[in-house]
Amino acid sequence: DGGYFLARDPDAISVGEIVCFVDGNLAPVDFASPAGEENSSDINHASPYFDFWSMVSTRMDEIYNGTSLRKIIEDWERRNADRNLSYDI
């Protein structure tokens, strides 16, 4: 019937884990990722956008990794509490 079974509690699974598993690196640009910084040349650090993209990458990590799967589920349930949802196909 499709779907997934969780091997861990939804509180212990971050959105960041899921997104990284599916899409890989979360950084908006390569040189702003931790791996990109280690492998980047001085040209990337000299870019006027380096600090900006590094800041964006840090905030994205905070949001993705600071949000649990349970939080997503609870928010969805709260928004849809008064709706009569049908799961028929």
C-alpha positions as CSV (number, residue, x, y, z in Angstrom):
1,D,0.0,0.0,0.0
2,G,3.0,2.3,-0.2
3,G,4.5,4.6,2.4
4,Y,7.4,4.2,4.8
5,F,7.9,2.8,8.3
6,L,10.2,4.9,10.5
7,A,13.1,3.1,12.2
8,R,13.5,6.0,14.7
9,D,11.1,8.3,16.6
10,P,10.0,11.3,14.4
11,D,11.5,13.6,17.1
12,A,14.9,12.1,16.3
13,I,14.7,12.7,12.6
14,S,15.4,16.2,11.3
15,V,14.1,17.6,8.0
16,G,17.8,18.2,7.2
17,E,18.6,14.5,7.4
18,I,15.8,13.7,5.0
19,V,16.6,16.4,2.5
20,C,20.4,15.6,2.6
21,F,19.6,11.9,2.0
22,V,17.4,12.7,-1.0
23,D,19.1,15.8,-2.5
24,G,22.6,15.8,-1.0
25,N,24.2,19.0,0.1
26,L,21.9,21.7,1.6
27,A,24.0,24.7,0.6
28,P,22.5,27.1,-1.9
29,V,25.9,27.4,-3.7
30,D,28.8,25.0,-3.6
31,F,31.4,27.2,-2.0
32,A,29.1,28.0,0.9
33,S,28.9,24.4,2.0
34,P,31.4,23.0,4.6
35,A,32.9,20.7,1.9
36,G,33.0,23.5,-0.6
37,E,34.8,25.8,1.8
38,E,37.5,23.2,2.3
39,N,37.9,22.6,-1.4
40,S,37.4,26.2,-2.6
41,S,40.0,28.4,-4.0
42,D,40.9,31.9,-2.9
43,I,38.7,33.2,-5.7
44,N,35.6,32.0,-3.9
45,H,36.6,33.7,-0.7
46,A,37.3,36.9,-2.6
47,S,33.8,36.9,-4.1
48,P,31.7,39.8,-2.8
49,Y,28.9,37.2,-2.2
50,F,30.9,34.7,-0.1
51,D,29.8,36.1,3.3
52,F,26.2,36.4,2.1
53,W,25.9,32.8,0.8
54,S,27.7,31.5,3.9
55,M,25.2,33.3,6.1
56,V,22.3,31.9,4.0
57,S,23.8,28.4,4.2
58,T,24.1,28.6,8.0
59,R,20.5,29.8,8.4
60,M,19.2,27.0,6.1
61,D,21.1,24.4,8.1
62,E,19.7,25.8,11.4
63,I,16.1,25.6,10.0
64,Y,16.5,22.2,8.3
65,N,18.4,20.5,11.1
66,G,16.4,22.3,13.9
67,T,13.1,21.0,12.6
68,S,12.0,17.5,13.4
69,L,9.7,15.3,11.4
70,R,7.3,15.3,14.4
71,K,7.2,19.2,14.2
72,I,6.2,19.0,10.5
73,I,3.5,16.4,11.3
74,E,2.1,18.4,14.3
75,D,2.0,21.6,12.3
76,W,0.1,19.8,9.5
77,E,-2.3,18.2,11.9
78,R,-3.0,21.6,13.6
79,R,-3.7,23.3,10.3
80,N,-6.0,20.5,9.2
81,A,-7.7,19.7,12.5
82,D,-11.1,21.1,11.4
83,R,-11.0,19.5,7.9
84,N,-12.6,16.2,7.1
85,L,-9.8,14.6,5.1
86,S,-10.4,11.6,2.8
87,Y,-7.6,9.2,2.0
88,D,-9.5,7.2,-0.6
89,I,-7.9,6.6,-4.0
